[in-house]
Structures are given as C-alpha cells and as structure tokens.
Amino acid sequence: MAAELDTMALYGYETLSGSPPATKKPIRLFSMEYCPFAERTRMALVKTGVEHDIVNVHLKNKPLFLHEHTPNGQVPTLLHEGHSIYESEVIVEYLENRFRDTASLYPADPAQRALARLLITQHGTKVKQLKSLMSTIASLWT
C-alpha cells in the first residue's frame, strides 16, 4: 500500500517565520517540487510505503528552519526518529537499510542491484552537468 502524499507547499515562506506545523507522521521530507534529487527521494518514500509528509520550500528564499536540519539548507532533507539526513543518495540508502524488510528499493540479485545503483549514479552526474550548463547560459543573459 503506497503512502499518500501530504504536501505542505511553503513557497514564499518568510525566512524569519517559525517552523511548519508539527506532524504525527514518522517521516518529514523537506523538498522542492522541481528538484530532480528531491524527486528521487520522494519516489523512494512512496516505494517504502512509510507514512510521511512533504514540506516544499522556496530555495531562493530558504526558511530558517531548513538550516536547523542541514548545514547548507539543501533539499532533500529527511527527518526521521530525531535524525536529519540529507543528500538524496544517502537518504535513499538510509530508507533501503531502514525499511528493507517491508519494501526493498533495489533488486535482490547482486548484478541487478549494481546496475540500479549505476543508473542512479549516472542520473546524478547528468543532472549536475545540465545544471552547470543552465547556469552558464543564464550568466550569458545577465
């Protein structure tokens, strides 16, 4: 049974305001709707079936509460059992290790598992290259 997405959109959330409302769900994910790394984490959460909520933040105007959980205010950042975990690959690995008994994120076969990990790594590399290219193009317009 897939977890329902309970998304709190906090775009434009004032940086001096307080934290988002408390949740009774075991996992909270600070995310950004269009971030491919956050998307990777959201897909992994749905696959695990663990109840969670998602707080979307505005990355150009990062709320202070985000910095309480990650040193550089990045997304995705996952809160679970008192721990703050960031970096999408680390979060997915954490979810795999923590919830493997209920819903493994990777194939059981070692060769297929290695291939899946390779695809994930290649995805991250390509996204970073595209982001760099977009930044270069944007700098030419200014």
Secondary structure as GFF3:
##gff-version 3
##sequence-region A 1 142
A	DSSP	beta_strand	6	10	.	.	.	ID=ss1
A	DSSP	beta_strand	27	31	.	.	.	ID=ss2
A	DSSP	alpha_helix	36	48	.	.	.	ID=ss3
A	DSSP	beta_strand	52	57	.	.	.	ID=ss4
A	DSSP	alpha_helix	64	67	.	.	.	ID=ss5
A	DSSP	beta_strand	77	80	.	.	.	ID=ss6
A	DSSP	beta_strand	83	86	.	.	.	ID=ss7
A	DSSP	alpha_helix	88	99	.	.	.	ID=ss8
A	DSSP	alpha_helix	110	141	.	.	.	ID=ss9
###
